[in-house]
Amino acid sequence: MENTIQALATVIEDLLTRDLQAIDWDTKPGPDKWSRKEIMGHLIDSAQINLQRFVRCTYQEGFKLVYDQVEWVAAQCYQDEDINEILELWRLLNFQIIRVWKNYPADRLTARCDNGKYEVTMHTVDWLAADYVEHMKNHLVNVY
């Protein structure tokens, strides 16, 4: 878990040390594509869902927790929000995830939950944590 914690801390620092005011946050590359602002909103939604998975896996196993990413982005109207507020929420949620990971019970790292939308897809906390960071990196490539 230590490597995953460091990887997430690096991703956070990398984004927050960029010239964020130089980024075009509002333009959508296509009618069915998210703006950079909406991508950050999606990453907030991912952080919220995954934080719940990590917390629940400390005491529970086998539960199902999924979300409809397109609907969540639309419902939360990220496109209309101030980018500084979006970035602050993203930062705070990810710092909370790091806090949870730093204090994670070692005997619960192999706890599993179902994150499959249409079929049972069981993953361990270790796997979910590493996948969370990779998912974020993949989206942030489209932000920079």
LINKA-V858779 format. One record per pair of residues at least 4 apart in sequence whose C-alpha atoms are under 8 Angstrom apart, sorted by the first residue. I is the first residue (numbers start at 1). J is the second residue. Records with the same first field share a line. If there is no record, write none. Layout:
I = J / J
//
This chain:
1 = 5 / 101 / 102 / 126 / 129
2 = 6 / 102
3 = 7
4 = 8 / 129 / 130 / 133
5 = 9 / 98 / 101 / 102
6 = 10
7 = 11 / 133
8 = 12 / 94 / 98 / 133
9 = 13 / 98
10 = 14
11 = 15 / 137
12 = 16 / 91 / 94
13 = 17
14 = 18
16 = 20
19 = 23
23 = 143 / 144
24 = 36
25 = 35 / 36 / 37 / 83
26 = 35 / 36 / 37 / 79
27 = 35 / 36
28 = 33 / 34 / 35 / 36
29 = 33 / 34 / 35
30 = 34
34 = 38 / 39
35 = 39 / 79
36 = 40 / 142 / 143
37 = 41 / 78 / 79 / 83 / 86
38 = 42 / 73 / 78 / 79
39 = 43 / 139 / 143
40 = 44 / 86 / 87 / 90
41 = 45 / 73 / 78 / 86 / 90
42 = 46 / 69 / 72 / 73
43 = 47 / 90 / 136
44 = 48 / 89 / 90 / 93
45 = 49 / 69 / 72 / 73
46 = 50 / 132
47 = 51 / 90 / 93 / 94 / 97
48 = 52 / 93
49 = 53 / 65 / 66 / 67
50 = 54 / 128 / 132
51 = 55 / 96 / 97
52 = 56
53 = 57 / 65 / 113
54 = 58 / 100 / 101 / 125
55 = 59 / 100
56 = 60 / 61
57 = 61 / 108 / 111 / 112 / 113 / 125
58 = 104 / 105 / 108 / 111
59 = 108
60 = 111
61 = 111 / 112 / 113
62 = 112 / 113 / 114 / 122
63 = 113 / 114
64 = 113 / 114 / 115 / 116
65 = 113 / 114 / 115
66 = 115 / 116 / 117
67 = 72 / 117
68 = 72
69 = 73
70 = 74
71 = 75
72 = 76
73 = 77 / 78
74 = 78
77 = 81
78 = 86
81 = 85 / 86
82 = 86
83 = 87
84 = 88
85 = 89
86 = 90
87 = 91
88 = 92
89 = 93
90 = 94
91 = 95
92 = 96
93 = 97
94 = 98
95 = 99
96 = 100
97 = 101
98 = 102
99 = 103
100 = 104
104 = 108 / 109
105 = 109
108 = 125
109 = 124 / 125 / 126
110 = 124 / 125 / 126
111 = 124 / 125
112 = 122 / 123 / 124 / 125
113 = 121 / 122 / 123 / 124 / 125
114 = 120 / 121 / 122 / 123
115 = 120 / 121 / 122 / 123
116 = 120 / 121 / 122
123 = 127 / 128
124 = 128
125 = 129
126 = 130
127 = 131
128 = 132
129 = 133
130 = 134
131 = 135
132 = 136
133 = 137
134 = 138
135 = 139
136 = 140
137 = 141
138 = 142
139 = 143
140 = 144
//
